[in-house]
Amino acid sequence: MNVNKPISRRKALKVMGLGMLAACVPTLPSFGESPKENEKKTKRLIFYFSATGNSLYIARQLGGDEATLLSISQEIHNEHPDYEAEEIGFVCPVYCFIPPAIVQDFIARSSFKADYFFTVGTYGAHSTIFPKFVDDLAKKHGFQMNYISTIQMVDTYLPYFDMERELADPKLQRIPERVATVLASINNRENYIQEVTEQDRMICDGYYRMSGRDRQRPTVTRSEKIVFATDDCIGCGVCTSVCPHGSWKVIDGHSVANGECENCLACVHNCPKKAISIIPTPPEPEEANRNARYRNPNVSLADLIKANSQK
């Protein structure tokens, strides 16, 4: 072929046209198919917050193999918190009858788009006003909950509950059946908001009168006022990794708490040496059993570190 031979204008245009067509062909949709049809939309997206593994366990049960699970402790730092899925759910513990402050803050700063919204709270003794609080919170921030329910599990709030007694409580035998009921309801996209009774309101009001806690953010405080590491601390750093606010540091081989605290007690329950104690805050009592700690048996320490670490 003589590369120096001039090419005709007609042939040049033909070559250019074929080149442009070849470049465009890979991006053209198939016949009868819209350009976005191949983009798979997330079916079920579940946000969870968990300090001892109960809510993470429930999130996994409700998510199955196909759902996407995201830790609120991690996602609250997302600079573009815009989320879309066919179904969006929230799973969290019930703290003083309402969602933890970190969950409230995450919902307030994020945007959600879905065909179906659900929330499941894990609680130990009473859930009381949790369903109504969540329903109102969602409406306040621009979306409507379709389903809100609760599941009773181990109560991990150590000032009031002895973990040995909690683990022996017959209520734990009912968890699988309760999970199955909730999962079936969500799979069927049922519309249901758990009722808040007058007795629930009375229990809630009585607690807040007695404790004097803030009704919107009852558990938020400073970690140095709530917990401390004893002389048994070996400086392993587990507390620095499970704290959702990163409020622990190891200084000279000893853990020191300083910073915002959710009062989730992840540091206390997950310390391998049981070397973290709670500072009594009247009128609440001292720990019921310093030698008893808890982590959901289906959730590993590595799981909680991955979910909560701020490093």
C-alpha positions as CSV (number, residue, x, y, z in Angstrom):
1,M,0.0,0.0,0.0
2,N,1.3,3.4,-1.0
3,V,0.9,5.6,2.1
4,N,2.0,8.7,0.2
5,K,-0.9,8.4,-2.3
6,P,-3.4,11.1,-1.8
7,I,-6.8,10.0,-0.5
8,S,-10.0,11.3,-2.1
9,R,-12.3,13.6,-0.1
10,R,-15.2,11.1,-0.5
11,K,-13.1,8.3,0.8
12,A,-11.8,10.4,3.7
13,L,-15.3,11.2,4.8
14,K,-16.3,7.5,4.6
15,V,-13.3,6.5,6.8
16,M,-14.1,9.2,9.3
17,G,-17.7,8.2,9.4
18,L,-16.9,4.5,10.0
19,G,-14.5,5.5,12.8
20,M,-17.0,7.7,14.6
21,L,-19.6,4.9,14.3
22,A,-17.2,2.3,15.8
23,A,-16.5,4.7,18.7
24,C,-20.2,5.1,19.4
25,V,-21.4,1.5,19.0
26,P,-20.2,0.3,22.5
27,T,-22.2,2.9,24.2
28,L,-25.5,2.4,22.3
29,P,-28.2,0.6,24.2
30,S,-29.7,-2.7,22.8
31,F,-32.9,-2.5,20.9
32,G,-35.9,-1.7,23.1
33,E,-33.7,-1.0,26.1
34,S,-33.2,2.4,27.9
35,P,-29.7,3.5,28.7
36,K,-30.3,3.2,32.5
37,E,-32.1,-0.2,32.4
38,N,-28.9,-2.1,33.0
39,E,-28.1,-0.1,36.2
40,K,-29.2,-2.3,39.1
41,K,-30.9,-0.5,41.9
42,T,-30.2,-1.6,45.5
43,K,-33.1,-3.6,46.7
44,R,-32.7,-3.3,50.5
45,L,-30.4,-0.9,52.2
46,I,-30.1,-1.2,56.0
47,F,-28.4,1.3,58.3
48,Y,-27.5,0.0,61.7
49,F,-25.9,1.2,65.0
50,S,-24.6,-1.4,67.4
51,A,-22.5,-1.4,70.5
52,T,-22.7,-5.0,71.7
53,G,-23.9,-6.7,68.5
54,N,-27.6,-7.1,69.1
55,S,-28.7,-4.6,66.4
56,L,-26.0,-5.8,64.0
57,Y,-27.3,-9.3,64.4
58,I,-30.9,-8.2,63.7
59,A,-29.8,-6.1,60.7
60,R,-28.1,-9.2,59.3
61,Q,-31.2,-11.3,59.8
62,L,-33.4,-8.8,58.1
63,G,-30.9,-8.2,55.3
64,G,-30.2,-11.8,54.3
65,D,-27.7,-12.4,51.6
66,E,-28.8,-9.7,49.2
67,A,-29.2,-6.5,51.3
68,T,-26.5,-3.9,51.8
69,L,-25.7,-3.1,55.4
70,L,-24.0,0.2,56.4
71,S,-22.8,1.2,59.8
72,I,-24.2,4.6,61.0
73,S,-21.0,5.1,62.9
74,Q,-19.2,5.1,59.6
75,E,-21.8,6.7,57.3
76,I,-22.3,9.7,59.6
77,H,-19.0,11.0,58.2
78,N,-20.1,10.6,54.5
79,E,-19.7,14.0,52.8
80,H,-22.5,13.2,50.4
81,P,-25.2,11.4,52.5
82,D,-27.7,10.8,49.7
83,Y,-29.1,7.3,49.7
84,E,-31.5,5.6,47.3
85,A,-32.9,2.0,47.3
86,E,-36.1,0.1,46.8
87,E,-36.3,-0.4,50.5
88,I,-34.4,1.5,53.3
89,G,-34.3,0.3,56.9
90,F,-32.8,1.4,60.2
91,V,-31.9,-1.0,63.0
92,C,-30.7,0.4,66.3
93,P,-30.9,-0.1,70.1
94,V,-33.5,1.7,72.2
95,Y,-31.8,4.2,74.6
96,C,-34.1,5.7,77.2
97,F,-37.0,4.7,75.0
98,I,-35.8,6.6,71.9
99,P,-33.1,6.1,69.2
100,P,-29.5,6.9,70.2
101,A,-28.4,10.5,69.4
102,I,-26.0,9.3,66.7
103,V,-28.9,7.7,64.8
104,Q,-31.0,10.8,65.1
105,D,-28.1,12.9,63.9
106,F,-27.5,10.7,60.9
107,I,-31.1,10.8,59.8
108,A,-31.1,14.6,60.2
109,R,-28.1,15.2,58.0
110,S,-29.0,12.6,55.3
111,S,-31.3,12.4,52.3
112,F,-33.2,9.1,51.6
113,K,-35.3,8.0,48.7
114,A,-37.1,4.6,48.7
115,D,-40.4,3.0,48.0
116,Y,-40.6,1.5,51.5
117,F,-39.1,2.5,54.8
118,F,-38.8,0.5,58.0
119,T,-37.2,0.7,61.5
120,V,-36.6,-2.0,64.0
121,G,-35.5,-1.2,67.6
122,T,-33.8,-3.7,69.9
123,Y,-34.6,-3.2,73.6
124,G,-34.2,-5.0,76.9
125,A,-36.9,-3.9,79.3
126,H,-39.3,-1.4,77.7
127,S,-39.5,0.2,74.2
128,T,-42.4,2.6,75.2
129,I,-42.4,5.7,72.9
130,F,-39.8,4.5,70.5
131,P,-42.2,3.8,67.6
132,K,-43.8,7.3,67.8
133,F,-40.5,9.0,68.2
134,V,-39.1,7.4,65.1
135,D,-42.3,8.1,63.1
136,D,-42.1,11.8,64.0
137,L,-38.4,11.9,63.3
138,A,-38.8,10.6,59.8
139,K,-41.7,13.0,59.0
140,K,-39.6,15.9,60.4
141,H,-36.8,15.1,57.9
142,G,-38.9,14.5,54.8
143,F,-39.9,10.9,54.6
144,Q,-42.6,8.5,55.8
145,M,-42.0,5.3,57.8
146,N,-44.1,2.4,56.5
147,Y,-43.1,-0.1,59.3
148,I,-41.8,0.4,62.8
149,S,-41.5,-2.4,65.3
150,T,-39.2,-3.7,68.2
151,I,-37.5,-6.9,69.3
152,Q,-36.8,-7.7,72.9
153,M,-33.3,-8.9,73.6
154,V,-30.6,-8.7,76.3
155,D,-30.7,-5.4,78.1
156,T,-27.0,-4.3,78.2
157,Y,-27.4,-1.2,80.4
158,L,-25.1,-2.3,83.3
159,P,-26.2,0.1,86.1
160,Y,-29.6,-1.7,86.1
161,F,-29.1,-5.1,84.6
162,D,-26.9,-8.1,85.6
163,M,-25.8,-9.8,82.4
164,E,-25.8,-13.2,84.0
165,R,-29.5,-12.8,84.9
166,E,-30.3,-11.4,81.5
167,L,-28.7,-14.3,79.7
168,A,-30.8,-16.7,81.8
169,D,-34.0,-14.8,81.0
170,P,-36.6,-16.9,79.1
171,K,-37.3,-13.9,76.8
172,L,-34.2,-14.8,74.8
173,Q,-36.0,-18.0,73.6
174,R,-38.5,-15.9,71.8
175,I,-36.1,-13.9,69.7
176,P,-36.0,-16.3,66.6
177,E,-39.8,-16.3,66.4
178,R,-40.0,-12.5,66.8
179,V,-37.3,-12.0,64.1
180,A,-39.2,-14.3,61.7
181,T,-42.4,-12.4,62.3
182,V,-40.8,-9.0,61.6
183,L,-38.9,-10.2,58.6
184,A,-42.1,-11.7,57.0
185,S,-43.8,-8.3,57.6
186,I,-41.0,-6.4,55.9
187,N,-40.8,-8.8,53.0
188,N,-44.5,-8.3,52.5
189,R,-44.1,-4.6,52.8
190,E,-46.7,-4.3,55.4
191,N,-47.8,-0.9,56.7
192,Y,-47.6,-1.1,60.5
193,I,-46.5,1.3,63.3
194,Q,-46.3,-0.4,66.7
195,E,-48.8,1.1,69.1
196,V,-47.7,3.3,72.0
197,T,-50.0,2.8,74.9
198,E,-50.9,5.1,77.7
199,Q,-48.9,2.8,80.1
200,D,-45.9,3.2,77.8
201,R,-46.2,7.0,78.1
202,M,-46.5,6.7,81.9
203,I,-43.3,4.6,82.1
204,C,-41.5,7.0,79.9
205,D,-42.6,10.1,81.8
206,G,-41.8,8.5,85.1
207,Y,-38.3,7.7,84.1
208,Y,-37.5,11.2,82.8
209,R,-38.9,12.8,85.9
210,M,-36.7,10.5,88.1
211,S,-33.5,10.8,86.0
212,G,-33.7,14.4,84.9
213,R,-32.3,13.4,81.5
214,D,-32.9,15.4,78.4
215,R,-35.8,14.0,76.5
216,Q,-34.2,14.4,73.0
217,R,-30.6,13.3,73.7
218,P,-30.8,11.6,77.1
219,T,-27.6,9.6,76.9
220,V,-25.1,12.1,75.4
221,T,-22.4,13.2,77.8
222,R,-18.7,13.3,78.2
223,S,-16.9,9.9,78.3
224,E,-14.6,11.0,81.1
225,K,-17.7,11.5,83.3
226,I,-19.1,8.1,82.6
227,V,-16.3,5.5,82.3
228,F,-12.7,4.9,83.3
229,A,-10.0,2.3,82.8
230,T,-9.0,0.5,86.0
231,D,-5.5,-0.8,86.9
232,D,-6.3,-4.0,85.1
233,C,-6.0,-2.2,81.8
234,I,-3.2,-3.6,79.6
235,G,-3.4,-0.9,76.9
236,C,-4.6,-3.2,74.2
237,G,-6.6,-0.5,72.5
238,V,-9.9,-2.4,72.0
239,C,-11.8,0.5,73.6
240,T,-10.3,3.0,71.1
241,S,-11.6,0.9,68.2
242,V,-15.2,0.1,69.4
243,C,-16.1,3.6,70.5
244,P,-18.3,5.2,67.9
245,H,-17.0,8.6,68.7
246,G,-13.3,7.7,69.0
247,S,-13.2,9.0,72.5
248,W,-10.5,6.7,74.0
249,K,-6.8,7.0,73.7
250,V,-3.9,4.8,75.0
251,I,-1.4,6.9,76.8
252,D,1.7,5.4,78.3
253,G,0.2,1.9,78.0
254,H,-3.1,2.9,79.8
255,S,-6.5,3.7,78.2
256,V,-7.9,7.2,78.9
257,A,-11.4,8.3,78.1
258,N,-11.9,11.9,76.9
259,G,-14.5,13.1,74.4
260,E,-18.2,12.8,73.4
261,C,-19.9,9.7,74.8
262,E,-23.1,8.0,73.5
263,N,-23.3,6.0,76.7
264,C,-23.5,2.9,74.5
265,L,-21.0,1.0,76.8
266,A,-19.3,-0.6,73.8
267,C,-16.0,0.0,75.6
268,V,-17.1,-1.6,78.8
269,H,-18.7,-4.7,77.3
270,N,-15.9,-5.4,74.8
271,C,-12.8,-4.8,77.0
272,P,-11.1,-8.2,77.0
273,K,-9.8,-7.7,80.6
274,K,-13.1,-6.2,82.0
275,A,-10.9,-3.3,82.9
276,I,-13.4,-0.5,82.2
277,S,-15.8,0.6,84.9
278,I,-18.8,2.9,85.0
279,I,-18.8,6.0,87.2
280,P,-22.1,6.0,89.2
281,T,-24.3,8.9,88.2
282,P,-27.0,9.4,90.8
283,P,-29.8,8.6,91.0
284,E,-28.7,5.6,89.0
285,P,-27.1,2.7,91.0
286,E,-23.6,1.2,90.6
287,E,-23.1,-1.7,88.3
288,A,-25.2,-4.7,89.1
289,N,-22.3,-7.1,88.3
290,R,-18.8,-5.9,87.4
291,N,-17.7,-9.4,86.4
292,A,-20.5,-9.9,83.8
293,R,-20.2,-8.4,80.3
294,Y,-22.0,-9.1,77.0
295,R,-21.5,-9.3,73.3
296,N,-24.1,-11.0,71.0
297,P,-22.9,-14.5,70.4
298,N,-23.4,-14.2,66.7
299,V,-21.3,-11.1,66.3
300,S,-17.5,-11.0,66.7
301,L,-15.3,-8.3,68.2
302,A,-13.8,-7.8,64.8
303,D,-17.3,-7.1,63.5
304,L,-17.9,-4.3,66.0
305,I,-14.4,-2.8,65.4
306,K,-15.1,-2.7,61.7
307,A,-18.5,-1.0,62.4
308,N,-17.4,1.5,64.9
309,S,-13.8,2.3,64.5
310,Q,-13.0,6.0,63.8
311,K,-9.4,5.4,62.8
